[in-house]
Amino acid sequence: MRPISYSRVSDVGTAIGTVAADPESAFLAGGTTQVDLLRIYVEQPRRLVDINDLPLNQIEELPDGGLRLGGLARMSDVAEQPAVARRYPVVTEALVLGASPQLRHMGTLGGNLLQRVRCSYFRDTEAPCNKRAPGTGCSALDGVNRGHAVLGTSDCCIATHPSDLAVALVALDAVVRTEGPGGSRGIPIDDFYLLPGQTPEREHPLSHGELITGIDLPALPVAATSRYIKIRDRESYEFALASVAVAMSVAGGRIAEIRLALGGVATKPWRARAAEQVLDGAPATVESFTRAAEAELAGAVPHGMNAFKIELARRTMVRALTAMAQREETA
């Protein structure tokens, strides 16, 4: 087993400086995925810098009426926060459906957003995997790929992004706040995740030593009428086969505002902009919802075992939109 050094820090500057100075180091927060990957030698940092003592676990009001969620806030704490549940129910639902209670108590928001895009071949160190070993190939293309992506794929990778929370945040246009060797910045959540293209090992634009300090939820009235629907093989903890985050308002029987994102079917949290364009101002009917789903999935590419996901995603979108329209009618 490769030796790993460990240190614990209590201020952001020290944490960033320590990791930035060593290319083989990494931050350690909840560790719910990271430690698992360490145990099977998929990830092998030389040093772990424990950041759990950093003052980044607060939930704060923003001047514009939005909320800032601390990067080290635990998933369970955010899910139980009344302000989040009231103003952004899609976030609460995604957190609850995203992990078992034990994992929610340990997992942090920043860690959830940064969990590796992975499949069984990524975890199998004997199998070719471009994410784990760039240039070796993608075993999933002609392998067991039932759970893999149909949107945003390339010939280098078809793994689905695992985060439920990220799907909700993409629908809401959240902003990821970071601190790093180059200073602080805010990254729109849809730009935070990269398509695999020819470099699937690069999943986000963070530099080494750059730390997620918070997530800004914008002041968004339509977010109060939002929900998250997740379809999976079992009700206990499991990744999504297809999921939908939707925020929608209806006026006079027509869709006044719509925000839509998909999970479980793409290589990144997928903003459904084609569907939004179809739905903007359209009648809030099953026919409209079906047209929107078909428009979004027109470019989907199946790979053997996962062809069913296209129809599953279509049905899940129609189901989520129909449920929101019925809720609006009875409100």
C-alpha positions in Angstrom: 0.0 0.0 0.0 1.3 3.4 -0.9 2.0 5.6 2.2 -0.2 8.7 2.5 0.6 11.7 4.7 -2.2 13.5 6.5 -2.6 17.0 7.9 -5.5 19.0 9.3 -5.9 22.7 8.7 -8.2 25.4 10.1 -7.9 28.3 7.7 -8.6 28.5 4.0 -5.3 30.1 3.0 -3.3 27.3 4.6 -5.4 24.7 3.0 -5.0 26.1 -0.5 -1.3 26.7 -0.1 -0.6 23.2 1.2 -2.4 21.5 -1.6 -1.2 23.9 -4.3 2.4 23.3 -3.3 2.2 19.5 -3.9 0.8 18.2 -7.2 0.2 14.8 -5.5 -2.0 16.2 -2.7 -5.7 16.5 -2.4 -8.4 18.0 -0.1 -10.3 15.7 2.2 -13.8 16.6 3.5 -16.5 13.9 4.0 -14.5 11.4 2.0 -17.6 9.3 1.1 -16.4 8.7 -2.5 -12.8 9.6 -2.2 -11.8 7.2 0.5 -13.6 4.4 -1.4 -11.5 5.2 -4.5 -8.3 5.3 -2.4 -9.0 1.8 -1.0 -9.2 0.3 -4.5 -6.1 2.3 -5.7 -8.1 4.2 -8.3 -6.9 7.5 -6.8 -3.4 7.6 -5.2 -2.5 11.0 -3.7 0.6 11.3 -1.6 -0.9 13.7 0.8 -4.4 14.4 2.2 -5.3 17.8 3.7 -8.3 17.6 6.0 -10.4 20.7 5.6 -13.3 19.8 7.9 -12.3 22.6 10.4 -12.6 25.4 7.8 -15.4 27.9 8.4 -17.3 27.0 5.3 -20.4 25.2 6.5 -22.8 28.1 6.9 -26.0 28.9 5.0 -26.3 32.6 4.5 -28.7 35.1 3.0 -27.3 37.1 0.1 -28.0 40.8 -0.5 -30.0 40.1 -3.6 -32.4 37.7 -1.8 -30.6 34.5 -2.7 -28.8 32.0 -0.5 -25.2 31.0 -0.2 -24.6 27.4 0.8 -21.2 26.7 2.3 -18.9 24.3 0.4 -18.5 22.2 3.6 -22.1 22.3 4.6 -23.3 18.7 5.1 -25.9 17.4 2.7 -28.2 16.5 5.6 -28.0 20.0 7.2 -28.9 21.7 3.9 -31.7 19.3 3.3 -33.2 20.1 6.7 -32.9 23.9 6.4 -36.4 25.4 6.2 -35.3 28.3 4.0 -33.9 25.9 1.4 -37.0 23.7 1.5 -39.4 26.7 1.2 -37.6 28.6 -1.5 -35.7 25.8 -3.4 -37.6 22.6 -2.8 -35.9 21.0 -5.8 -32.6 21.3 -4.0 -34.0 19.6 -0.8 -35.5 16.8 -2.8 -32.3 16.2 -4.8 -30.3 16.0 -1.6 -32.7 13.6 0.0 -32.9 11.3 -3.0 -29.2 11.6 -3.7 -27.8 9.5 -0.9 -28.6 7.3 2.1 -28.9 9.1 5.5 -25.5 7.9 6.5 -23.9 9.4 3.4 -25.9 12.6 3.7 -24.6 13.1 7.3 -21.0 12.8 6.1 -21.1 14.2 2.5 -20.4 17.9 1.9 -21.9 20.0 -0.9 -18.5 20.7 -2.4 -17.5 17.1 -2.3 -20.8 16.1 -3.9 -20.3 18.5 -6.8 -16.7 17.2 -7.3 -17.3 13.5 -7.1 -15.8 11.7 -10.0 -17.8 10.8 -13.1 -17.4 7.1 -13.0 -18.7 3.7 -13.9 -17.7 0.1 -13.0 -14.8 0.2 -15.6 -13.4 3.4 -13.9 -13.3 1.4 -10.6 -11.7 -1.7 -12.2 -8.0 -1.0 -12.5 -7.6 -3.9 -14.9 -10.0 -2.4 -17.5 -9.1 0.3 -20.0 -10.6 3.6 -19.0 -9.8 7.0 -20.4 -10.8 8.8 -17.3 -8.5 6.8 -15.1 -5.7 6.3 -17.6 -6.0 8.7 -20.6 -5.5 7.1 -24.0 -6.2 3.5 -22.9 -9.8 3.4 -24.4 -13.4 3.2 -23.1 -14.4 -0.3 -22.1 -18.1 0.8 -21.7 -18.5 1.5 -25.5 -18.8 -2.2 -26.3 -19.2 -3.5 -22.7 -21.8 -3.5 -20.0 -23.3 0.0 -20.5 -26.9 -0.2 -19.3 -26.5 2.7 -16.9 -24.5 4.9 -19.2 -25.2 8.2 -20.9 -27.1 8.9 -24.1 -26.4 12.7 -24.1 -23.1 14.5 -24.2 -21.1 11.4 -25.0 -17.9 11.0 -27.0 -15.9 8.0 -28.3 -13.7 8.5 -25.2 -16.3 8.2 -22.5 -20.0 7.5 -21.9 -20.2 7.5 -18.1 -23.1 9.4 -16.5 -22.6 12.2 -14.0 -23.6 10.8 -10.6 -24.7 14.0 -8.7 -28.4 14.6 -8.1 -27.7 17.9 -6.4 -25.9 19.2 -9.4 -28.9 18.6 -11.7 -31.0 20.8 -9.4 -28.4 23.5 -9.3 -28.0 23.5 -13.1 -31.8 24.1 -13.4 -31.5 27.1 -11.1 -28.4 28.6 -12.6 -26.4 28.4 -9.4 -22.9 29.8 -9.1 -20.0 27.9 -7.7 -17.7 30.1 -5.5 -14.0 29.1 -5.3 -10.7 30.2 -3.7 -7.4 29.2 -5.2 -3.8 30.2 -5.8 -5.1 32.7 -8.4 -7.7 34.3 -6.1 -11.5 33.9 -5.9 -14.0 33.5 -8.6 -17.6 32.6 -9.4 -18.3 29.9 -12.0 -21.8 29.4 -13.4 -22.7 25.9 -12.6 -23.4 24.9 -16.2 -19.8 25.9 -17.1 -18.5 24.1 -14.1 -19.0 20.7 -15.7 -17.1 19.8 -18.9 -18.2 17.4 -21.6 -15.8 14.5 -22.0 -14.8 15.2 -25.6 -11.3 13.9 -26.2 -10.2 14.8 -22.6 -12.6 12.9 -20.3 -10.1 12.9 -17.4 -10.8 16.7 -17.1 -14.2 17.1 -15.6 -14.2 20.7 -14.3 -12.2 23.9 -14.8 -10.7 24.0 -11.3 -6.9 24.4 -11.0 -4.9 22.3 -8.5 -5.4 23.7 -5.0 -8.6 25.5 -5.9 -11.3 25.0 -3.3 -15.1 25.3 -3.5 -16.0 27.7 -0.7 -19.7 28.1 -1.5 -22.7 27.7 -3.9 -24.9 30.7 -4.6 -28.6 30.1 -5.3 -30.0 33.1 -7.1 -33.2 35.0 -6.0 -35.6 33.1 -8.2 -39.3 33.2 -7.4 -40.1 30.3 -9.8 -37.8 28.1 -7.7 -40.5 27.9 -5.0 -42.5 25.8 -7.4 -40.0 23.2 -8.2 -39.4 19.5 -7.7 -37.0 16.7 -8.4 -38.1 13.3 -9.8 -35.6 10.4 -9.8 -36.1 7.0 -11.5 -33.7 4.2 -10.3 -33.5 0.5 -10.0 -34.3 0.4 -6.3 -35.7 2.8 -3.8 -32.7 2.6 -1.4 -29.6 4.5 -2.4 -28.8 4.1 -6.1 -27.7 6.3 -9.0 -30.4 7.6 -11.3 -31.4 5.9 -14.5 -33.1 9.1 -15.4 -34.0 12.2 -13.3 -35.6 15.6 -13.9 -35.3 18.9 -12.0 -38.0 21.3 -13.0 -39.1 24.8 -11.9 -42.2 26.1 -13.6 -44.9 28.7 -13.3 -48.2 28.7 -15.3 -50.4 31.7 -16.1 -53.7 31.4 -18.0 -53.0 27.8 -18.9 -49.7 28.6 -20.5 -46.1 28.2 -19.2 -44.9 31.6 -18.0 -41.4 30.4 -16.9 -39.6 27.1 -17.2 -36.3 25.7 -16.0 -35.4 22.1 -16.7 -32.4 19.8 -16.2 -31.8 16.1 -16.6 -29.7 13.6 -14.7 -28.8 10.0 -15.1 -28.7 10.2 -18.9 -25.8 12.6 -19.7 -22.1 12.9 -19.1 -22.8 16.1 -17.1 -25.8 17.6 -15.4 -27.8 18.4 -18.5 -29.7 21.7 -18.9 -32.6 20.9 -21.2 -32.5 24.1 -23.2 -34.2 22.7 -26.3 -37.1 21.6 -24.2 -37.3 24.9 -22.5 -37.5 26.7 -25.8 -40.4 24.5 -26.9 -42.2 25.1 -23.6 -41.7 28.8 -23.2 -45.2 30.3 -23.6 -46.7 27.0 -24.7 -49.9 25.5 -23.3 -49.3 23.5 -20.1 -50.5 20.2 -21.7 -49.2 16.7 -22.1 -48.9 17.3 -25.8 -46.6 20.3 -25.2 -44.5 18.3 -22.7 -44.2 15.4 -25.1 -43.0 17.7 -27.9 -40.4 19.3 -25.6 -39.1 16.0 -24.4 -38.7 14.7 -28.0 -36.9 17.9 -29.0 -34.4 17.5 -26.1 -33.7 13.9 -26.8 -33.5 14.2 -30.6 -29.7 14.1 -30.4 -29.5 11.2 -27.9 -27.1 8.4 -28.9 -27.7 4.9 -27.5 -25.0 2.4 -26.9 -26.4 -1.2 -26.9 -27.9 -1.9 -23.5 -28.8 1.7 -22.6 -31.2 2.4 -25.6 -34.1 2.2 -23.2 -32.9 5.4 -21.4 -34.2 7.6 -24.3 -37.8 6.5 -23.8 -37.3 6.5 -20.0 -36.0 10.1 -20.1 -38.9 11.1 -22.3 -41.5 9.6 -19.9 -39.8 11.0 -16.9 -39.8 14.5 -18.3 -43.5 14.3 -19.2 -44.3 13.0 -15.8 -42.4 15.7 -14.0 -43.9 18.5 -16.1 -47.4 17.1 -15.8 -47.1 16.9 -12.0 -45.9 20.5 -11.8 -48.7 21.7 -14.1 -51.3 19.9 -11.9 -49.7 21.5 -8.8 -50.0 24.9 -10.3 -53.7 24.3 -11.2 -54.6 23.5 -7.6 -52.4 26.1 -5.9 
